[in-house]
Amino acid sequence: MKLKNIFIVSGITLLLVFCAMLYLFFIRNRISTVNPEISSVAIGILTSDNKVIAQYQALADYLNKYSGVQWYIVPVKDAGSFIEQIENHKIKSAFVGSAPGYRIIKNNLGFPVARGEKNGISTYDAYVIAKKDSGIESMEDLRNKRFAYVDINMTSGYLFPAYLLRSLGHDPDNFFRAASFLKTTPDVVDSVISGNFDGGAVKSLDFNALIEKDPEVQNKINVISRGGSYPNNTFMLSVDFDDQTATKIQNLLLNMNDSEEGRPILETMNIDRFIRTNNSDFREVEKIMNF
C-alpha cells in the first residue's frame, strides 16, 4: 500500500514538474520572441512629401539598427486610411493624429508609445477662425455662413467644431449654409482671408507656423474659439507586439536625444525628443468624440 502511494505521489510530482516546465517554455517564447508576422513592420505616415518621407525613413533606419525588427515607411493618403489599414493588418505602426489615435485605442487595435516634443510642446489646440473685419466673433455668428473644415477624421479639422455646435444644441450638418473639406490648414486660412469662406477649423501648430512665415496673417484672422490640448503625432504600435518588444522600441525612442546618432534624426524631424505617451493623454479627444 505504501509503495502504491509512493508511486502516486511521484507521478503527481512529475506531472507538476512537466506542466511547470511547459508553462515556462511558452511564457519565455512569448516574451522573448517577436511575432513572426511583425518581423517586418510598416510605419504609416500621413504625407506624400518626399522630404518628410526621407526624415521618417532616417528614423526607420535607426530602429532597424537597434530594435531587432525591420521597419519601412508607408505614406498614407488621409487620416481615415490609418484605421482601415491597421484593421486589415497592412500597417502595424503609425504616426497618427489624436482622433485616429483614439479610435485605435478604443477599438483595441493598438496603443500609444511616444510623441515628439519641441520647445516643451507636444500637444496642440483646435482653433475656429474668422476674418477680422467680418464681424464674426462666436460660433453663433457663423449660423448660415460658409465654413471650411480640413478633414472629417481630424480633431482640429472637424471634430472640435462639430463638438462645439452639438454642445450649443445645434446639428453640425445643418448649421452652416455650406461646408467643405479643404485638406490642409493653410488652405483653410487662405480661403477665409480671401472671403471664399466665413470661418474655418485649423490646428494651432500649423496656424502658428503660418504666422511665423507671414506675420500679416495674424492681422487678418481672429481665433473665435479654441479647445485642447490634444497629443500631436503619436507613434502607435499594433496590439500584435508583445510587451517586451514594445518596451524596447519605446526606450529606443525616448533615449534618442541622448544618442549622438539619434539627435541629428530628431533635428531633421523638427523635434527635441520623444516623450512617453499613454492612453490617458487622449482623454480630451475622448470627450469630444463621445459627446
C-alpha positions, 0 to 999 in steps of 0.5 A, a space after each residue: 500500500 505504501 509503495 502504491 502511494 509512493 508511486 502516486 505521489 511521484 507521478 503527481 510530482 512529475 506531472 507538476 514538474 512537466 506542466 511547470 516546465 511547459 508553462 515556462 517554455 511558452 511564457 519565455 517564447 512569448 516574451 522573448 520572441 517577436 511575432 513572426 508576422 511583425 518581423 517586418 513592420 510598416 510605419 504609416 505616415 500621413 504625407 506624400 512629401 518626399 522630404 518628410 518621407 526621407 526624415 521618417 525613413 532616417 528614423 526607420 533606419 535607426 530602429 532597424 539598427 537597434 530594435 531587432 525588427 525591420 521597419 519601412 515607411 508607408 505614406 498614407 493618403 488621409 487620416 481615415 486610411 490609418 484605421 482601415 489599414 491597421 484593421 486589415 493588418 497592412 500597417 502595424 505602426 503609425 504616426 497618427 493624429 489624436 482622433 485616429 489615435 483614439 479610435 485605435 485605442 478604443 477599438 483595441 487595435 493598438 496603443 500609444 508609445 511616444 510623441 515628439 516634443 519641441 520647445 516643451 510642446 507636444 500637444 496642440 489646440 483646435 482653433 475656429 477662425 474668422 476674418 477680422 473685419 467680418 464681424 464674426 466673433 462666436 460660433 453663433 455668428 457663423 449660423 448660415 455662413 460658409 465654413 471650411 473644415 480640413 478633414 472629417 477624421 481630424 480633431 482640429 479639422 472637424 471634430 472640435 467644431 462639430 463638438 462645439 455646435 452639438 454642445 450649443 444644441 445645434 446639428 453640425 450638418 445643418 448649421 452652416 449654409 455650406 461646408 467643405 473639406 479643404 485638406 490642409 490648414 493653410 488652405 483653410 486660412 487662405 480661403 477665409 482671408 480671401 472671403 471664399 469662406 466665413 470661418 474655418 477649423 485649423 490646428 494651432 501648430 500649423 496656424 502658428 507656423 503660418 504666422 511665423 512665415 507671414 506675420 500679416 496673417 495674424 492681422 487678418 484672422 481672429 481665433 473665435 474659439 479654441 479647445 485642447 490640448 490634444 497629443 500631436 503625432 503619436 507613434 502607435 504600435 499594433 496590439 500584435 507586439 508583445 510587451 517586451 518588444 514594445 518596451 524596447 522600441 519605446 526606450 529606443 525612442 525616448 533615449 534618442 536625444 541622448 544618442 549622438 546618432 539619434 539627435 541629428 534624426 530628431 533635428 531633421 524631424 523638427 523635434 527635441 525628443 520623444 516623450 512617453 505617451 499613454 492612453 490617458 493623454 487622449 482623454 480630451 479627444 475622448 470627450 469630444 468624440 463621445 459627446 
